[in-house]
């Protein structure tokens, strides 16, 4: 198609697609695959001048380690069962929205003044949305998919603007997988609620 790409972008494309597919299926292997994806994207985004997105990958690696533990231990000391899908609480929404807004504003200012970024606000916005979504993913919060969808709707044109066309296409695929993940997790949540209701009346 006449696009200029690299092996780093291709490997980021492949590991990213597999990771999101595994998350949608609630498969624990999404975490190590995701870490590999983060490493490829650190290199790719640094080369493209998307410094916030590059730094975000380092945070993602740390969050992946937490998410990996959380999914296998139920998210609490002494827990042995798998972490169930839950809805985001009002308290979680409150601090997530405040943290996201403050983080986006601060990062926009930093990128504008300390780097040669040509898209400081959009780079910061996608970083804020992605961190909020990753927290929800680590805790298996259903609404994390809505945050990923919002981020992807910004990522797609942003990466195309920066000439990362293959990555932009990847995020179109991510968007579709996020919709599938939202549907799948919602079904899991409804099924769990039904089991709890039956157990309570038994």
Secondary structure as GFF3:
##gff-version 3
##sequence-region A 1 202
A	DSSP	alpha_helix	7	24	.	.	.	ID=ss1
A	DSSP	alpha_helix	30	48	.	.	.	ID=ss2
A	DSSP	alpha_helix	51	73	.	.	.	ID=ss3
A	DSSP	alpha_helix	90	114	.	.	.	ID=ss4
A	DSSP	alpha_helix	120	138	.	.	.	ID=ss5
A	DSSP	alpha_helix	144	161	.	.	.	ID=ss6
A	DSSP	alpha_helix	165	201	.	.	.	ID=ss7
###
